[in-house]
Amino acid sequence: MLLECGMQEEGLFRVAPSASKLKKLKAALDCCVVDVQEYSADPHAIAGALKSYLRELPEPLMTFELYEEWIQASNIPEQEKRLQALWSACEKLPKANYNNIRYLIKSWPSPSTRTR
């Protein structure tokens, strides 16, 4: 929905949706009964629900355990080595976290299909 309706929206993840609309959307998502068309006119509500979901996870997608590894990898100046270190950290993620991040990024190939 964000890709279809929100990419031209100014401040998509910065501008907060109305609290009542966000609450209604989150309740609908919890019940698996979302009328997508109802929210297509307000991509801020969808972005807000995604931000809320990520914020309310019991542990960050990138995990507390791998925090130092992510930081170290991001500080590597050479791009190829940095990417290699980031992939190494990705491969250590729990499967659910990896799948969630991969879905969010969509074009991210799995380690078994990427070329080195």
Secondary structure, DSSP 4 states (H G I P E B T S, - for coil): -IIIIITTSTTTTTSPPPHHHHHHHHHHHHHT---HHHHTT-HHHHHHHHHHHHHTSSS-TT-STTHHHHHHHHT-SSHHHHHHHHHHHHHTS-HHHHHHHHHHHSS---TTT---
